[in-house]
Amino acid sequence: MKILFVTARLPYPPIQGDRLRAYHQIRLLSRRHRITLVSPIAAGERRHLAHLEGFCERIIPVEVSRARRLASLCKAPFSRLPAQTLYWFDARLADTVARETAETAYDLAHVQLVRMAPVFTALNVKTRVIDLIDALSLNFSRRAERERLAVRALMRWEARKLARYERSLMAAYDRVIVCSPLDQRAIGAGESIHVVPNGVDTSEFAYRQDQRELSSIVFSGRMAYFPNADGAVWFANEVFPIIKRSLPSVRFRIVGAAPPPRVRQLADISGVEITGYVPSVTEHLQRATVAVSPLLAGSGMQLKLLEAMACGTPVVASPRSTGGLAARNGHHLMIAESASSFAEQVVRLLRDPGLRLWMGRNARRLVEERYSWELSVAALEKVYESAISAEYPKSESPGVTRWKRRSLRRAPTVAVPTGTRLPAP
């Protein structure tokens, strides 16, 4: 199958959820299909293209400056499109896709995220699939509950826009994909929306029990992401002091790139360590006694949970961290909501090596049976097959049609001489 794969960010390095998911999808799809990748790139990212060339028949990078994105964001008060889409989507990308699909026949277009959804109008491809990954409307709605009072109204406004736009995409694309049943329900379960779970590289995140530290807790994830930063602050201030009263020597390590000031300030708390970016999250997970995922906001299926479970590190997670994960409370992981119950479960695991070993083995087995990237991509291919074999075409939703008419009148385009082909990388 010849697939046009459109991403919101270059899927390398795989350091964020959307990049990681796209990277493994492209890596595994390339074994049986021919992939052309179209992706916006920022200054300095061209050096990463070499890491993807082995998986892609062609790579078409589209340079988009941050200044252009900020200028597009100024349209937010006057547009039906969510700010997330206005910021990330660029008319240059639509022009590129329109030319590419007019000149080359593709069996299927795979578009990633609501951020890239408007490229639908430029796709001269019969079968179109969009991977939303999660319900961003749910993400922003939950974020509004945790944000400062001054920005709550803005987050709720964006959540409402996202919800309307996400629902419209079920009429625009042949198939809509999310990573969990929770996100499926949040958008509105329909015949065109399918669940393709996240995965984990079980060789990179190998099971280890021979180098565990005593009384160490790890929380991993990119700290520039609001739900991670919010969870780290809540755990350090509300849960960790309770744990320390029972186990004074316990340590809490926050592992993840780009920690904002409020996370960096947590290093002032005795026993808390902020690593910032690390070359390998795996070794921190393999050393820790317990992993935690104290998210109070966010959506989707958390990769940090799958990675810790793959390493055999017992996990204590908030309900909003589990995101439809097929894990049993008390068997594969511990689920806790309040600060006191969270602390109680962590202390219980820290004190009981037998329980940690048993739970770590259960978690690893679950990952192997249900959450490898190979299984995830196999599910994705089944969605492709169902979309291609469907007897009915999807029509444009009213919202998308209106946007298309406006974009044809107003969107800036890139002038390309007649007969010009985009160069191969």
Secondary structure, DSSP 8 states (H G I E B T S, - for coil): -EEEEE-SS---S--SHHHHHHHHHHHHHTTTSEEEEEEEE-TT-GGGTHHHHTT-SEEEEEE--HHHHHHHHTTGGG-SS-HHHHHH--HHHHHHHHHHHHHS--SEEEEESGGGGGGGGG---S-EEEEEES-HHHHHHHHHHHS-HHHHHHHHHHHHHHHHHHHHHHHHSSEEEESSHHHHHHH---TTEEE----B-TTTS----SS--SSEEEEES-TTSHHHHHHHHHIIIIIHHHHHHH-TT-EEEEE-SS--HHHHGGGGSTTEEEEES-S-HHHHHHH-SEEEE--SS--S--HHHHHHHHTT--EEE-HHHHTT----BTTTBEE--SHHHHHHHHHHHHH-HHHHHHHHHHHHHHHHHH-BHHHHHHHHHHHHHHHHH-SS-----HHHHHHHHHHHHH-------TT------
